[in-house]
Amino acid sequence: MVQNCRASVSTTCRPIASDAVAAGDWHSLALKSDGTLWAWGFNGYGQLGDNTNTNRAAPVQVSFNGSVSIVAAAGHYSAAT
């Protein structure tokens, strides 16, 4: 279970059910049970895959063609196949 948290004075989290989670140095990926891919954290090199370099405190859905069954992350890199 991945927590979708927004940092503030009081932190509120809502769980995200996932089949797989991967973490790099400062970013994370979650493959949800419905087949959608989500990413959050540092995005200075575009490693979240959302076509931006915007850091994300909360998960954003990553668009892709085809299906994803495996996610991996390391350093400032992400991979999904």
ABEGO torsion letter per residue (X at the ends): XBBBBBBBABBBBBBBBBABBBBBAABBBBBBAAGBBBBBEBAAAGAAGAGBABBBABBBBBBBBEBBABBBBBEABBBBX
